[in-house]
Amino acid sequence: MELNAILFILCLPILFSLFSSAHGLHLVYAASVGGGEEQKQDQPSSKLDPFDIAANTYGYFIKQLKNFEFTVNLDANQIFPNDEIKQDIVSKYKSAEYSIANLKYDLLGFNISASDIKIHVDPTKIDITKTRVYIPVMLANNVKVSNGVVNLDFNKIDLGSIYAIYDRNLDKMTVHIPMVIAYRYIQQ
């Protein structure tokens, strides 16, 4: 319940900006039904059915969640089980599948831990110091999320379709988790 409140608070600026736009509600309506740009309308925007606007604004809002993400900074030794796998991924840009025994990190004040993590990575070079690591498969078991008040347990989660940026100078990865992927588990 409190996690939904956190998500709502994080998304409140989006809603506010949608409704305070100088373009008006008809653009939100038009964008939600598939048109991204302003479209000619036969009727004035004041004739729009408020129920249609509410239903389509919800759809538009859900689409916009894909543009937002959480980030977590992790030491490279938390993600790579050994130096050989790490070098194959960040220097030779080889795809790999491997397991991580345990992973612990903090996200928005929550302590998150998982074990027996199966991961598949597809790296690409960004520049001499950075590598983008696409993670199409990340399956974790025994996931625990807590902050003292909220305590959640998941037997298995799938965080596939996330990505990370490895920084060679810092020997750290910034993992980017799209809000729609995290929300699958936050709403429970």
Backbone as CSV, one residue per row, in Angstrom:
resi,resn,N_x,N_y,N_z,CA_x,CA_y,CA_z,C_x,C_y,C_z
1,MET,0.826,-1.187,0.000,0.000,0.000,0.000,0.873,1.256,0.000
2,GLU,1.907,1.308,0.883,2.764,2.478,0.944,3.605,2.608,-0.311
3,LEU,3.933,1.481,-0.947,4.702,1.531,-2.185,3.884,2.174,-3.296
4,ASN,2.576,1.923,-3.329,1.720,2.586,-4.311,1.695,4.091,-4.057
5,ALA,1.713,4.488,-2.798,1.735,5.904,-2.463,3.043,6.535,-2.931
6,ILE,4.149,5.833,-2.758,5.442,6.340,-3.220,5.416,6.507,-4.730
7,LEU,4.907,5.505,-5.434,4.825,5.576,-6.886,3.949,6.748,-7.319
8,PHE,2.810,6.949,-6.641,1.935,8.058,-6.984,2.646,9.394,-6.776
9,ILE,3.377,9.526,-5.677,4.097,10.771,-5.392,5.165,11.013,-6.459
10,LEU,5.854,9.940,-6.882,6.869,10.086,-7.930,6.251,10.499,-9.258
11,CYS,5.038,10.043,-9.519,4.385,10.325,-10.799,3.525,11.579,-10.776
12,LEU,3.298,12.167,-9.616,2.457,13.350,-9.502,2.940,14.504,-10.385
13,PRO,4.259,14.777,-10.461,4.691,15.863,-11.357,4.317,15.611,-12.815
14,ILE,4.279,14.363,-13.233,3.900,14.041,-14.604,2.446,14.442,-14.833
15,LEU,1.590,14.025,-13.914,0.174,14.354,-14.045,-0.038,15.865,-14.030
16,PHE,0.661,16.554,-13.117,0.519,17.994,-13.025,0.934,18.660,-14.333
17,SER,2.064,18.209,-14.892,2.532,18.822,-16.136,1.590,18.532,-17.289
18,LEU,0.943,17.370,-17.276,-0.010,17.055,-18.342,-1.192,18.012,-18.323
19,PHE,-1.728,18.280,-17.139,-2.935,19.075,-17.039,-2.668,20.575,-16.988
20,SER,-1.421,20.972,-16.739,-1.134,22.402,-16.721,-0.490,22.854,-18.019
21,SER,-0.444,21.984,-18.984,0.149,22.297,-20.280,-0.599,23.432,-20.955
22,ALA,0.137,24.275,-21.645,-0.484,25.383,-22.372,-1.298,24.884,-23.551
23,HIS,-1.048,23.649,-23.982,-1.769,23.100,-25.119,-3.152,22.585,-24.743
24,GLY,-3.392,22.304,-23.499,-4.712,21.882,-23.072,-4.937,20.389,-23.102
25,LEU,-6.077,19.998,-22.586,-6.418,18.587,-22.437,-6.626,17.874,-23.764
26,HIS,-7.030,18.580,-24.792,-7.285,17.894,-26.057,-6.017,17.245,-26.604
27,LEU,-4.831,17.783,-26.287,-3.589,17.147,-26.734,-3.326,15.865,-25.958
28,VAL,-3.635,15.871,-24.669,-3.485,14.652,-23.884,-4.402,13.590,-24.447
29,TYR,-5.631,13.996,-24.767,-6.582,13.060,-25.353,-6.067,12.543,-26.695
30,ALA,-5.599,13.441,-27.541,-5.116,13.044,-28.865,-3.908,12.121,-28.741
31,ALA,-2.986,12.440,-27.843,-1.796,11.602,-27.666,-2.167,10.234,-27.125
32,SER,-3.173,10.173,-26.283,-3.536,8.892,-25.683,-4.212,7.950,-26.663
33,VAL,-4.803,8.488,-27.696,-5.442,7.624,-28.687,-4.534,7.365,-29.878
34,GLY,-3.254,7.716,-29.731,-2.300,7.322,-30.754,-1.662,8.463,-31.513
35,GLY,-2.239,9.611,-31.556,-1.619,10.718,-32.270,-0.666,11.430,-31.350
36,GLY,0.552,11.655,-31.706,1.495,12.348,-30.841,1.423,13.843,-31.024
37,GLU,0.999,14.300,-32.183,0.967,15.720,-32.465,-0.476,16.228,-32.386
38,GLU,-0.543,17.536,-32.442,-1.868,18.156,-32.438,-2.589,17.777,-33.725
39,GLN,-3.826,17.375,-33.598,-4.600,16.963,-34.749,-5.778,17.920,-34.917
40,LYS,-6.197,18.090,-36.188,-7.372,18.922,-36.425,-8.593,18.186,-35.904
41,GLN,-9.451,18.942,-35.254,-10.661,18.351,-34.712,-11.869,19.053,-35.327
42,ASP,-12.903,18.276,-35.587,-14.117,18.855,-36.130,-14.894,19.593,-35.051
43,GLN,-14.718,19.158,-33.786,-15.450,19.757,-32.686,-14.483,20.522,-31.801
44,PRO,-14.969,21.553,-31.130,-14.114,22.242,-30.163,-13.738,21.283,-29.032
45,SER,-12.587,21.539,-28.414,-12.110,20.634,-27.364,-13.036,20.612,-26.155
46,SER,-13.863,21.654,-25.965,-14.777,21.671,-24.830,-15.896,20.649,-24.982
47,LYS,-16.072,20.089,-26.179,-17.118,19.103,-26.407,-16.649,17.669,-26.122
48,LEU,-15.409,17.498,-25.707,-14.902,16.158,-25.411,-15.589,15.598,-24.176
49,ASP,-15.895,14.333,-24.235,-16.527,13.647,-23.112,-15.508,13.468,-21.985
50,PRO,-15.772,13.970,-20.781,-14.826,13.851,-19.669,-14.465,12.401,-19.342
51,PHE,-15.374,11.479,-19.554,-15.070,10.075,-19.266,-14.050,9.528,-20.265
52,ASP,-14.159,9.952,-21.530,-13.167,9.550,-22.518,-11.797,10.111,-22.167
53,ILE,-11.782,11.366,-21.742,-10.507,11.989,-21.373,-9.867,11.223,-20.220
54,ALA,-10.645,10.894,-19.197,-10.092,10.180,-18.040,-9.555,8.811,-18.433
55,ALA,-10.305,8.066,-19.216,-9.882,6.725,-19.626,-8.646,6.787,-20.498
56,ASN,-8.612,7.709,-21.445,-7.475,7.794,-22.347,-6.257,8.433,-21.689
57,THR,-6.458,9.322,-20.724,-5.335,9.895,-19.993,-4.633,8.818,-19.189
58,TYR,-5.397,7.898,-18.625,-4.791,6.779,-17.896,-3.900,5.965,-18.841
59,GLY,-4.390,5.671,-20.043,-3.594,4.928,-21.026,-2.343,5.694,-21.417
60,TYR,-2.480,6.996,-21.611,-1.334,7.840,-21.949,-0.329,7.835,-20.804
61,PHE,-0.823,7.936,-19.576,0.042,7.949,-18.400,0.839,6.647,-18.302
62,ILE,0.189,5.521,-18.534,0.866,4.228,-18.484,1.948,4.159,-19.560
63,LYS,1.660,4.687,-20.753,2.673,4.715,-21.814,3.874,5.560,-21.386
64,GLN,3.634,6.647,-20.671,4.719,7.532,-20.264,5.592,6.917,-19.169
65,LEU,5.054,5.962,-18.419,5.854,5.298,-17.393,7.077,4.621,-17.995
66,LYS,6.982,4.220,-19.249,8.107,3.565,-19.911,9.299,4.495,-20.038
67,ASN,9.086,5.797,-19.968,10.165,6.758,-20.107,10.902,7.018,-18.803
68,PHE,10.416,6.504,-17.690,11.023,6.765,-16.398,11.664,5.497,-15.862
69,GLU,12.724,5.684,-15.107,13.439,4.527,-14.589,14.088,4.845,-13.254
70,PHE,14.310,3.789,-12.497,15.084,3.864,-11.275,16.522,3.515,-11.627
71,THR,17.482,4.081,-10.913,18.873,3.702,-11.126,19.473,3.228,-9.810
72,VAL,20.349,2.241,-9.934,21.054,1.682,-8.776,22.525,1.600,-9.142
73,ASN,23.385,2.130,-8.288,24.826,2.041,-8.504,25.364,0.841,-7.733
74,LEU,26.048,-0.048,-8.459,26.594,-1.263,-7.859,28.076,-1.374,-8.172
75,ASP,28.833,-1.919,-7.224,30.224,-2.244,-7.501,30.248,-3.370,-8.517
76,ALA,31.232,-3.352,-9.388,31.317,-4.362,-10.445,31.395,-5.773,-9.872
77,ASN,32.029,-5.935,-8.707,32.142,-7.281,-8.122,30.804,-7.824,-7.628
78,GLN,29.778,-6.975,-7.544,28.438,-7.449,-7.201,27.738,-8.057,-8.413
79,ILE,28.098,-7.618,-9.602,27.439,-8.057,-10.833,28.227,-9.140,-11.554
80,PHE,29.544,-9.024,-11.553,30.381,-9.997,-12.252,30.956,-10.996,-11.249
81,PRO,30.717,-12.305,-11.453,31.179,-13.300,-10.482,32.704,-13.479,-10.458
82,ASN,33.378,-13.147,-11.563,34.846,-13.234,-11.566,35.396,-12.281,-12.619
83,ASP,36.710,-12.063,-12.568,37.340,-11.089,-13.450,37.336,-11.541,-14.918
84,GLU,37.400,-12.832,-15.171,37.395,-13.330,-16.549,36.072,-12.994,-17.243
85,ILE,34.960,-13.255,-16.580,33.645,-12.911,-17.149,33.532,-11.409,-17.328
86,LYS,33.992,-10.667,-16.344,33.931,-9.208,-16.422,34.701,-8.699,-17.644
87,GLN,35.917,-9.175,-17.864,36.727,-8.715,-18.993,36.124,-9.134,-20.332
88,ASP,35.560,-10.334,-20.390,34.900,-10.767,-21.620,33.749,-9.828,-21.986
89,ILE,33.040,-9.349,-20.978,31.872,-8.498,-21.208,32.275,-7.051,-21.487
90,VAL,33.123,-6.462,-20.641,33.405,-5.017,-20.744,34.591,-4.667,-21.631
91,SER,35.428,-5.634,-21.995,36.569,-5.360,-22.867,36.433,-6.013,-24.240
92,LYS,35.902,-7.240,-24.253,35.768,-7.978,-25.509,34.334,-7.921,-26.052
93,TYR,33.430,-7.393,-25.267,32.022,-7.190,-25.644,31.345,-8.489,-26.076
94,LYS,31.619,-9.548,-25.322,31.010,-10.848,-25.585,29.749,-11.007,-24.751
95,SER,28.707,-11.531,-25.366,27.504,-11.874,-24.611,27.841,-13.003,-23.660
96,ALA,27.105,-13.072,-22.554,27.397,-14.104,-21.561,26.156,-14.451,-20.771
97,GLU,26.152,-15.676,-20.250,25.144,-16.127,-19.297,25.889,-16.644,-18.081
98,TYR,25.440,-16.214,-16.908,26.092,-16.652,-15.676,25.131,-16.485,-14.504
99,SER,25.594,-16.893,-13.334,24.784,-16.796,-12.109,25.481,-15.909,-11.097
100,ILE,24.674,-15.250,-10.300,25.166,-14.468,-9.165,24.547,-15.105,-7.926
101,ALA,25.388,-15.457,-6.958,24.887,-16.137,-5.755,23.961,-15.227,-4.946
102,ASN,24.406,-14.007,-4.632,23.633,-13.070,-3.814,23.849,-11.656,-4.319
103,LEU,22.830,-10.837,-4.150,22.919,-9.436,-4.526,22.135,-8.630,-3.508
104,LYS,22.763,-7.549,-3.002,22.103,-6.654,-2.045,22.348,-5.223,-2.482
105,TYR,21.278,-4.402,-2.414,21.414,-2.992,-2.743,20.268,-2.210,-2.121
106,ASP,20.369,-0.892,-2.165,19.337,0.013,-1.663,18.716,0.748,-2.835
107,LEU,17.389,0.891,-2.786,16.659,1.629,-3.812,15.529,2.387,-3.140
108,LEU,15.566,3.709,-3.211,14.531,4.577,-2.635,14.273,4.280,-1.161
109,GLY,15.322,3.995,-0.411,15.185,3.723,1.017,14.801,2.298,1.356
110,PHE,14.719,1.430,0.377,14.389,0.029,0.606,15.650,-0.817,0.474
111,ASN,15.821,-1.742,1.412,16.894,-2.726,1.319,16.367,-3.889,0.498
112,ILE,17.093,-4.216,-0.567,16.658,-5.275,-1.469,17.747,-6.329,-1.526
113,SER,17.335,-7.581,-1.339,18.295,-8.683,-1.441,17.671,-9.796,-2.268
114,ALA,18.539,-10.519,-2.988,18.086,-11.626,-3.820,19.187,-12.674,-3.854
115,SER,18.796,-13.907,-4.174,19.789,-14.977,-4.284,19.512,-15.800,-5.528
116,ASP,20.507,-16.595,-5.899,20.391,-17.502,-7.045,19.866,-16.769,-8.272
117,ILE,20.639,-15.783,-8.738,20.233,-14.927,-9.841,20.836,-15.457,-11.147
118,LYS,19.983,-15.695,-12.118,20.397,-16.121,-13.455,20.357,-14.880,-14.340
119,ILE,21.458,-14.662,-15.077,21.555,-13.433,-15.850,22.138,-13.709,-17.229
120,HIS,21.609,-12.997,-18.215,22.153,-13.014,-19.575,22.426,-11.566,-19.938
121,VAL,23.624,-11.280,-20.493,23.985,-9.911,-20.840,24.455,-9.827,-22.288
122,ASP,24.149,-8.693,-22.918,24.598,-8.369,-24.269,25.257,-6.991,-24.221
123,PRO,26.601,-6.945,-24.200,27.292,-5.653,-24.076,27.553,-4.968,-25.422
124,THR,27.631,-3.645,-25.385,28.059,-2.853,-26.539,28.938,-1.713,-26.034
125,LYS,29.915,-1.366,-26.827,30.862,-0.309,-26.456,30.204,1.055,-26.625
126,ILE,30.340,1.896,-25.603,29.891,3.285,-25.704,31.097,4.148,-26.083
127,ASP,32.145,4.049,-25.287,33.408,4.730,-25.569,34.519,3.960,-24.866
128,ILE,35.690,4.555,-24.736,36.836,3.832,-24.192,36.666,3.458,-22.712
129,THR,35.828,4.189,-21.992,35.661,3.909,-20.565,34.296,3.342,-20.190
130,LYS,33.342,3.363,-21.102,31.986,2.929,-20.744,31.465,1.859,-21.680
131,THR,30.717,0.931,-21.081,30.084,-0.158,-21.813,28.617,-0.207,-21.418
132,ARG,27.747,-0.294,-22.418,26.318,-0.487,-22.159,26.067,-1.983,-22.125
133,VAL,25.429,-2.438,-21.055,25.148,-3.860,-20.883,23.634,-4.038,-20.854
134,TYR,23.099,-4.577,-21.954,21.673,-4.875,-22.018,21.462,-6.213,-21.314
135,ILE,20.453,-6.285,-20.464,20.177,-7.486,-19.675,18.772,-7.979,-20.035
136,PRO,18.676,-8.793,-21.108,17.350,-9.265,-21.510,16.768,-10.306,-20.562
137,VAL,17.642,-10.999,-19.814,17.173,-12.011,-18.867,17.853,-11.781,-17.526
138,MET,17.039,-11.622,-16.478,17.542,-11.551,-15.110,16.464,-12.138,-14.203
139,LEU,16.665,-13.383,-13.827,15.714,-14.083,-12.973,16.327,-14.222,-11.583
140,ALA,15.614,-13.778,-10.576,16.117,-13.822,-9.205,15.146,-14.589,-8.315
141,ASN,15.706,-15.311,-7.366,14.916,-16.071,-6.396,15.048,-15.448,-5.014
142,ASN,14.097,-15.763,-4.154,14.125,-15.335,-2.754,14.430,-13.843,-2.600
143,VAL,13.617,-13.017,-3.219,13.813,-11.576,-3.193,13.084,-10.994,-1.987
144,LYS,13.802,-10.178,-1.235,13.233,-9.527,-0.058,13.407,-8.019,-0.200
145,VAL,12.311,-7.286,0.044,12.298,-5.837,-0.040,11.761,-5.317,1.285
146,SER,12.555,-4.475,1.949,12.082,-3.965,3.242,12.666,-2.584,3.520
147,ASN,11.930,-1.846,4.349,12.410,-0.552,4.841,12.078,-0.375,6.321
148,GLY,11.766,-1.436,7.000,11.387,-1.366,8.400,9.886,-1.372,8.598
149,VAL,9.153,-0.710,7.724,7.701,-0.663,7.798,7.099,-1.652,6.804
150,VAL,7.608,-1.619,5.586,7.130,-2.495,4.526,8.107,-3.655,4.376
151,ASN,7.584,-4.874,4.399,8.398,-6.070,4.210,7.714,-6.960,3.180
152,LEU,8.360,-7.104,2.016,7.802,-7.916,0.941,8.752,-9.061,0.626
153,ASP,8.182,-10.226,0.320,8.954,-11.399,-0.085,8.401,-11.913,-1.403
154,PHE,9.316,-12.229,-2.322,8.942,-12.794,-3.607,9.751,-14.060,-3.819
155,ASN,9.096,-15.138,-4.214,9.812,-16.374,-4.501,10.687,-16.221,-5.729
156,LYS,10.137,-15.588,-6.769,10.863,-15.440,-8.029,10.398,-14.170,-8.723
157,ILE,11.355,-13.404,-9.250,11.006,-12.237,-10.054,11.809,-12.248,-11.350
158,ASP,11.269,-11.570,-12.340,11.915,-11.446,-13.636,12.141,-9.966,-13.910
159,LEU,13.411,-9.548,-13.871,13.745,-8.165,-14.166,14.378,-8.041,-15.545
160,GLY,13.961,-8.899,-16.460,14.484,-8.825,-17.818,14.159,-7.502,-18.467
161,SER,14.903,-7.153,-19.500,14.736,-5.911,-20.263,15.205,-4.679,-19.506
162,ILE,16.185,-4.855,-18.643,16.827,-3.709,-18.008,18.198,-3.538,-18.663
163,TYR,18.875,-2.448,-18.338,20.221,-2.257,-18.865,21.082,-1.574,-17.821
164,ALA,22.389,-1.634,-18.049,23.335,-1.028,-17.122,24.438,-0.352,-17.928
165,ILE,25.074,0.619,-17.308,26.238,1.273,-17.893,27.413,0.999,-16.961
166,TYR,28.415,0.307,-17.506,29.625,0.015,-16.732,30.634,1.122,-16.978
167,ASP,31.209,1.666,-15.885,32.243,2.692,-15.967,33.560,2.081,-15.525
168,ARG,34.484,1.948,-16.465,35.783,1.318,-16.204,36.591,2.107,-15.169
169,ASN,36.525,3.440,-15.200,37.296,4.263,-14.263,36.835,4.080,-12.823
170,LEU,35.537,3.935,-12.626,34.983,3.774,-11.276,34.838,2.307,-10.875
171,ASP,34.898,1.411,-11.853,34.640,-0.017,-11.670,33.270,-0.226,-11.018
172,LYS,32.293,0.510,-11.560,30.911,0.435,-11.061,29.957,0.327,-12.237
173,MET,28.771,-0.188,-11.923,27.692,-0.251,-12.903,26.518,0.549,-12.381
174,THR,25.933,1.325,-13.260,24.680,1.994,-12.946,23.601,1.202,-13.665
175,VAL,22.758,0.540,-12.879,21.700,-0.303,-13.428,20.446,0.553,-13.567
176,HIS,19.842,0.519,-14.751,18.639,1.296,-15.055,17.457,0.337,-15.110
177,ILE,16.486,0.546,-14.214,15.304,-0.312,-14.134,14.094,0.532,-14.512
178,PRO,13.517,0.298,-15.685,12.328,1.067,-16.074,11.212,0.912,-15.040
179,MET,10.505,1.997,-14.806,9.450,2.006,-13.796,8.387,0.950,-14.076
180,VAL,8.072,0.690,-15.342,7.025,-0.291,-15.636,7.445,-1.690,-15.200
181,ILE,8.726,-1.993,-15.240,9.198,-3.300,-14.788,9.139,-3.372,-13.267
182,ALA,9.604,-2.327,-12.595,9.552,-2.304,-11.136,8.109,-2.300,-10.639
183,TYR,7.226,-1.603,-11.358,5.837,-1.471,-10.917,5.111,-2.808,-10.905
184,ARG,5.540,-3.747,-11.743,4.922,-5.089,-11.730,4.948,-5.677,-10.326
185,TYR,6.011,-5.396,-9.588,6.182,-5.984,-8.262,5.759,-5.021,-7.153
186,ILE,5.874,-3.718,-7.400,5.478,-2.730,-6.386,3.986,-2.791,-6.129
187,GLN,3.173,-3.030,-7.164,1.717,-2.996,-7.018,1.165,-4.163,-6.221
188,GLN,1.953,-5.192,-5.967,1.437,-6.373,-5.262,1.308,-6.139,-3.815
